[in-house]
């Protein structure tokens, strides 16, 4: 009897079944999401994965095949479960900003929110007029008089481009001015502004700070320049950055190069949206000025249903402007980027238990 038990213990046991993808591929968006977020975005379909059994003598994985990590396999099985009823409908959200296509030919906010099952519509609420370009062009031509540049908005970078085109300084910029400015510090807020600054040939720093206050802290942590930093800005600029630099004794020279005006089609576009789509689940504001020029129309169109809307802000300044209007702020993006806003909106709109 003991011999039989010993033989049974030593006998090879069948290997457990394990699954693998037939071929390596880029992870689908639903596979990259953190565990516990509900699997696939509502309305999307599970990709058809070719599965094979591992652990048999007949199977040999072809070149490029790889095993599925356990969390990935878990996410795949979890994705097959039907979402709860409250999470199933696609939510419509409204973003009050200009549409801008990236290299993929789509606005990154629309694409990122779509991964979370949010159907986003963009409506521009602001237009811009450029000012003092001749004076700004003259300052750009003399980098030796400044310790560096500060850009806190894409519009300020556009002002640089206009100056170069208007005064036929594009070639001079490429061959001499660009290198002279690159020898100094060029500070920016946000990845969108940083990308535009890079396109005109300047190296940037501070783009990960996310907002003007954090950028000011970053600048103050660096060695104070003897020459002033040139700061092209709009008529409605925040006072946090200039005040913090002044308190630390860092010289700065501001020049107003643009002003914000209401977009001529804001009322018509908002009315059309409400007529066709109804009350949005959320509205995101991208600047205090955008809030100022659009809030009245939103209140009129929403009526008594305005309490159903989750209001979101792209940053702390816009959040403070919303609070000043007596509106509850359901979401403030951690940084002015599509992924940060998408994450914040999903948490704000997520039904309990989903």
N, C-alpha and C positions, 0 to 999 in steps of 0.2 A: 504493500500500500504506500509506504514511504517512497519507494522508487517511482511509482506512478505519479505521486504528487510532485516529486522533483522534476520528472520529465515534463509535466504540464507547466511547471514554472519556467522551465528553460525553453519551452516551445516558442517560436517567434509569433508575436501577436500581429494581427493585421494593422497596417498603417491607417490612421484616420484619414478620411477624405478631406482634401484641401483644394481650394479653387485658385485659379490664376487667370489673368488676362491672356488671350491668345497672342497678343502682340503689344509691345510698348506703345504708349500714346500719351499725349498731353492730358493731364487730368481735366475732367469736365468741371465747370464752375461749382456744381453741387457737391463734387468730391472735395473741393478745397474749403468748403465752409466748415466752421467749427462744429464739434459734436453737439447735438442737442438742439439744432436750430430748425428742425422740421424737414430736412431732406430737400427735395426739389422745390424750386420756386413754383408757386401756384400757376397752373396753366401750361407748364412745360412738360415734356415727355422724357421718360427714362431712356437714355441711349441704349441701343442694342449691343450688349457686350457678348463676345464669343467666349464661352467658358469651357474649360476642360478639366478633367480630373487629374490630379497629381497622385503619385504614389503607386502607379501600376507599371508593370514591366514593359507594357506595349507603348506607353506614352513617352515621347522624348520632346521636350519643349524646343520649338524652332528658334532660330537665331533672333534675338530681340525680345523674346518672351520674358516675362518677369512675374514674380509672385506678387499677389496683392497683399500689402500690409494689413494686419488685422483691423485697424481703425477704418481703412478704406473699405474693406469687405463689410464692416458693420454699417458704414454709411450707405453702401449700395443696397443692403437689405432694408435699412430704415427708410430709404427713399421710396421703396415700393409701398409703404404704408400710406393709406389715404390721409391727407391732412384733415384737421378738424374743420367743421363746417364754417366756423368764424374766420379761419385762415385761408379758405379755399378761393374766395373771390379775389380777383386782381384789384388792388387798390389804385385809384387814380390820384396822382399828386401833381401839384402845380409849382413850377420853379420860375421865379420872376427874374430872368436873366436872358442875355443874348445867346442864341444858339451858336456854338462854335465847333466846327468839325476838327477832329484830330487826324493823324496819319491814316487811321482806319476808315475815314469818311463818315464818322458819326460823333455826335456830341458825347464826351465821356460820361457826363452825368446821366444821360438817358441809358447808356449801355450799363453802367454800374448799378443803377437803381433797378434795371430790368432783371439783373441777376438775383435780386431779392423779391421778385414778383411785383414790383411797383411800376405802374405805367405812368411815365413822366411826360409832361407837356411844358415846353419853354415859351414864355411870353416876355419879350423885352419891355421894360418899363422906363428905361433911361436912354437918352441920346447925349452926345457930348460935343461941345464946341471948344476948339483949341484957341488958346490965348498966348500972347507975348512970345510967339515963336522966334521972332528976330532976336530978342534979348536972350532967349534961351540958347539959340544957335551960337551967339557970340560967346557965351559962357562955355559951351561945349568945345569951342575952338581953342580954349586956353586951360587945358587940364593942369598946367603948372601952378595955377592959382588955387587949387582945391586939394583937399586930402582924400577925396573919394566921392562916390555917388550913393544915393539912397533911392530905391524904387519900391513903392508900396502898392502900386496898381499897374495893370497892363496899359492903362491909358497914358501914363507918364512915359512908358517905353515907346508907344506910338508917336508921342510928341517928338522924341529923338529921331525917329524915322522920317517924320515930316520935315524936320529941320534939315536933315541931310539931303532929302530930295528937293526941297524948295530952294536951297542955296547951292545946289550942285556940289555938295561936299562928300558925296559917297566915296569917291576915289581917295580923297584926302583922309577920310576916316579909315579906310581899309589899310592904307600904307603908312600912316603915322599916328593919327589921333587915337585909334583903337589901342595900339600898343602902349601909348602914354597913359591912357585911363586904366589899362590892365595892370600897370605897375602900381596902382593904388587899390584901395578896397572898394568893391562894388557890393553893397548890401541890398538884399531883396526880401520881400515877404511872399511866401507861397510858391508852389511849383509852377503855376501858370505864368506868373510874372517872371520867374527865373528862366523859364523856357524861352520867353520872348527876348529877354536880355541876352541869353546865349546866342540867339539867332543873329543879333547885331554884332556878335564877336566878342562879347565881354564875359569874363569869368565872374562867377557870383559866389557869395557866401551868406549864410544866415537864412537860406530859403526854408529850412526845416523849422524855423521859429514859429510859423503859423499865423502870427498877428503882430501888429506894430509894437505892442507893449513888450512882447518877448524879444522882438528884434532890438528894441532899445536896450534891453538888459544885455543882449549879446554884444552890442556895440560898446556899451559901457564897460564890459569885461575885457575889451581889447585895449591896446595902448592908445592913449588919446593923441589924435593927430594935431600937429601945430596949425595946419591950414583947415578951413571950414569944409564940412561935407556939403556937397550940392544936392539939394532935395527938391526935385520937380514934383509938384503936387496939384491937387484940385482946389477949387474955392472952398469946398467943405471938407477940410482935412481934420483928422483927429488931433487933439492937442497933447495926447499922452506922450508920443515919441519926442516932439520938440521940447516938452517940459522936462522929461527925464534926461535928455542930453544936456539941456541947459543947467540942470541941477548938478550934473557931474562935471560941468565945465568943458564939455565937448562942443567946439564951435560948429555951427550949422547955418547954411544960407538957403532959405526957401525961395522958390519961384513958382508962381501959379501959372500952369501951362494948359489947364482945361477947366471947364465948368460943366456940371451936369444939368440937363434940362429934361422935362418930361418927354417921353416918346410920343410922337403924334398919334400913334395908333393904339395907345394903351386902353382907352375906354372901349373902342370897337372890338379889340382882340379879347378883352376880358368878357365882354357881353357875349361874344360868339362862343367862347369856351363854356360859360355857364349854360348857355342855351343847348349846346350839344352834349356836354359831359355831365352837367349837373354840379352839385356841391362837391369839391375835391375833399379827399380825406385829409390832406395836408397842403399847406402853402409855405414855401421857403422864400425868405427874403435874403438878398445878397448885399444889401447896403442900407444904411439909414435913409439915404436919399430915395432909394427905390421904395422903401416903406412910405415915405412922405407923399410920394406922387401916386401911389396905387391904393392906399388904405381906404380912402373915401369910396372908390368904385367897388372895392371888395365888400365893404360894409353894406352898400346899397344892394348889391347883387345877392349877397348871402342872407340878408334880412335876419329873421329870428333863428335861422340855422347856423349862424356864425359860431355858436358854441360847439358845434360838431367838428369844427376844423381844428386840426393840430398845427399850430404855428411853429415854424422852425427858423433858425438864423444860421448864417454861414460862419459867424464869428461873434465874439463878445460885444463888439461895438453895436452890431445890429441887434443883438439880444437885449442890450440896454435900451435901445430905441423902441423895441417892441414893448418892453416892460413900462416904459414911460408913457406909452399909449394905453396902458391898462390891459394889454393882451397877455395871456399866459404863454410862456415859452416852453413848449413841449420838448424841444430839441435844439441844442447848440452844437454844431460840428466841432470836434476836437481840433481840426485843422481845415483850412479852406480847400479841401480836395474831394473828388467824387467818392472815394472809398469811405472817408470819414463821415460824409453826409449820409451816404447810403446806410451805413451801420447805425447811425443815430436815428434816422427815420424808421428803420425797421424795428428798433427797440421801442420807439414812441408809439408806433402803430400796431405793435404786436398784441393780439388779444390774450387775456389771461389764460394760462394753461397751454398755449401753443408753442 
